Amino acid sequence: MAQRGRRTRIASFYAGAMSEARDIDLARVAAHHGGLDLVLIAPNDPDAMLRHTRDCRAHGYRFAADPSQQLARLTGPQIRSLVDGTDLLFTNEYEHDLLLAATGWTGCDVLVRVGRWVTTLGENGVRIESATEPPLTIPAVPTAGVVDPTGTGDAFRAGFLAGLSRGTGIEQAARMGAALAGIALGSAGGQEYVFEPEEFLARLRATYGEAAAADVEQRVLAGGVGPRA
């Protein structure tokens, strides 16, 4: 959710020890945990990303694709393999265009292959598209001071997926993601922000109204959630 404007961003990605992720067998993980609700295929060793996507299709696991920085490293056929059949596809604006260029697909081509395409738009919020519903745009949560944009996309996805897991629905999940992204944007370090329930609810209330905050408080925070990083 970081504001990009006309700035140039140079990014690199080194898998390091994650090169061993290709050895993870999702079927064994599922058996150990009694099943999998949703597998997030995040930036990782490319062979691991491709294997886990194949495993999800083979075993019928729902999965979400978040190729992020690895889009620049993957080939068009590899990206098409990662995207095809995913419940959720996550990109930012730049990655949105890069994915289309690399795959040779149009936006409509992507939408008929995914459940929903979630694109973060920086200060303009987030756009959610599908082949069967009109596009939905959720406003960003204003941030008083931008400290560090690194990690705001990860924070958005964390809030978004947390909302979906508690049954909030797509729109409320996107609001949760935007609120958490705003907190991350005002903190130094990609994962150094601290989650404070009252601050989180206050941001939701100020941007989306009392009803939105009350729904999240009841569905997600009921029973008390203490501060955590």
Secondary structure, DSSP 8 states (H G I E B T S, - for coil): ----TT---------GGGGGGGG--HHHHHHHHT--S-EEE-S--HHHHHHHHHHHHHHT--EEE--GGGGGTS-HHHHHHHHTT-SEEEEEHHHHHHHHHHH---HHHHHTTSSEEEEE-GGG-EEEE-SSS--EEE-----S-----TTHHHHHHHHHHHHHHTT--HHHHHHHHHHHHHHHHTSSSTT---B-HHHHHHHHHHHH-HHHHHHHHHHTSTT----B-
